[in-house]
Amino acid sequence: MPPIVVPPIGRVIESTTSTAVDLGRPAVFDLADVRPTVVNDAPATYAPGTRTLVTWSATDASGNATTANQWITLKAPGTNTVP
């Protein structure tokens, strides 16, 4: 049975320049492996005006793997509106 991955919540950041974003940490649960390997495919920085899908992957000691997604959005200052 693969691990269960709950990704961090999506982030909306306001910036005029490319910037690094603190993604947070996913919650990962596995019945057989208390420390599955967790990685993501996030870029080092995000460009203004972009919406990027970050995929988190967890693999346990038996080789079972699963993924979960997190959205990172970088907007120009003053353009973020409440839904």
Secondary structure, DSSP 8 states (H G I E B T S, - for coil): ---EEE----EEEE-SS-B-------EEE-SS-SS-EEEE---SSB-TTEEEEEEEEEE-TTS-EEEEEEEEEEE-TT-----
